[in-house]
Amino acid sequence: MRELTIALIAEDDDDDYQFFGLAVAELPYNIKLKRAENGEKLMRLLEERVPDFLFLDILMPCKNGVLCIKEIRANPRYDEMPVIMYSSLTDMRNISLCYEYGANWFIQKPVTVPDLRDILKAIFSPGWKKANLPPLSEFIANKQILKSA
């Protein structure tokens, strides 16, 4: 049996969470998906256990994803935890802030499960460089964002 990977998603929208779960279920990896419905719950869950991967929405109640990534990267306990922003936003201001505050990657929420599955397959693959911060031109998983920005 493959090693268990713990992935935590901070997502307030039930439909988006279920969509994400469908894509994760199609991956050839052993992944346990946990959820925080808002930024405050996320910070509490992180205190309990540091996941292998964190997927972080920007638009959340209580504390938004930009504030969360800033707080997360201010704490050395989370230095090795990859943080992937997962948002419907495409404006470069928010994307640049996430990059500046130390997120490892940015995914614009895809429209289809296969598109998300393919992106997640790359992230969860053993060769993905979790701790690296790529240049901004490679920070965005969905290249169409760069074309429309």
Secondary structure, DSSP 8 states (H G I E B T S, - for coil): ---EEEEEEE---HHHHHHHHHHHHTSSSEEEEEEESSHHHHHHHHHH---SEEEE-SS-SSS-HHHHHHHHHTSGGGTTS-EEEEES---HHHHHHHHHTT-SEEEE--SSHHHHHHHHHHHHSTT--TT----HHHHBS-THHHHH-
